[in-house]
Amino acid sequence: MDKIVIEGGIRLRGEITVSGSKNAVLPIIAATLLTEDACIIKSVPNLRDTNTMVKILRALGKSVDFDKGVITATQGKNTNFTADYKLVSTMRASFCVLGPLIGRFRKAKVSLPGGCIIGIRPVDLHLKGLKALGTEINIEGGYVVASAPKLKGNYIYLGGEYGSSVLATDNVMMAAVLCPGKTVIEAAACEPEVADLAEFLIKMGAKIKGHGTPTIEIEGVNKLHGAEHRIIPDRIEAGTLIIAALITKGDITLKNASYKHLGAIIDKLEEAGAYIHKVDGSIRICYKKQLKPINITTLPYPGFPTDMQAQMMSLMAVTPGISVITEKIYPDRFMHVAELNRMGAHVQREGPHAIVQGVEFLSGAPVMASDLRASASLVLAGLVARGKTSVSRIYHLERGYENLEKKLEALGAKILREKE
Ligand code: EPZ
């Protein structure tokens, strides 16, 4: 296993290009199952998760080529309808092959994804939505065994205890596009990644309206054809790099970042006193003065994203004053707290709240990554800490960030990848 070693204290400067969105491309790769025609997907980041999804598509009978950021998916020789435990358990997002398999083949056998370090990650909303379309669902040996001989459009309320569900909305949408009749998904997820999936499906010939809003309407069609699509920029990577600029008191410009997808993140950082400017298609972040503490509550889009909570905590850890971070999507998503405190942060967890008391400085230390966004928060802390920080188990980071250490190095950071 590799680790990342960072010498803190360097102000980041320069220009960097944001990669395509992990959380947009994963369901879009799954959506290629809905047609036998060739699909071409561009701006695909080279990540552990995108490579895992390619492996799953190949196991399901697709012929998939992934080279230089472009995925070409065509029909393979045989079709398989089982996504096995080995692959699904490594990446929850692979559960979103269920919807397209049901939509196209009316049957599927997909392993339950199980939980992960940030929460129990249930799939009850996925199954509720698919059942509402007429799918018979049985749980056998840790697998969802689905058959849908008579799929039919329906009105589906998809809101859960923690609000809308991104991948459940994706799964139901991908089943409904080839399902006779009209489907309305109420309390649908509004994330830009869900809207990007809908745009891809529309290019394939699907009839979808209202994507990006809480009410999505789908008119089923008989067949979908191949399409070409460029993935939207990764708003969480962009947000992470914005915080890298602020935490190091630097001055960076992000290319290929979508300002409109960063609303809640920019709003909160400007409330803290940051200067973030849209400059002809790019975003410039120039540190001007000491930031102020702020309170954050994570919510479904367009609220403040849970995937930016850990990164914001690192910034508030070195911002004088008291900041309160409330996690409403995954109340246990605080694995980064203990590691940040090992670096001298003063963060106290109270249930779904983290009370962050800003300190004058963090001290470099050996820390351990536990999940994707916690890893990013530790790298951010290492950029500003005094001395050397080594972040181990960075395979977590590689799941969702394309060459993050190279991008930070290009901005002047003293950061190296080493063998554990
Ligand atoms: C997506 O996961 C993202 N992953 C997550 O990003 C992100 O944190 C999450 O949405 C929330 O924005 C991908 O898109 C691949 P949810 P998803 O269903 O769809 C509960 C990252 O770091 N829920 O929107 O699995 C659930 O427990 C990853 O890039 C149910 O109760 O999340 C959570 O509390 C981490 N029943 C809330 O809803 C269900 O059937 C939102 O989860 C499904 C979810």
Residues whose N, C-alpha, C, O or C-beta is under 5 A from the ligand:
A	BS01	EPZ	N23 A93 R121 P122 V123 D124 L125 H126 G160 Y162 G163 S164 S165 V166 L167 A168 T306 D307 I329 Y330 L372 R373
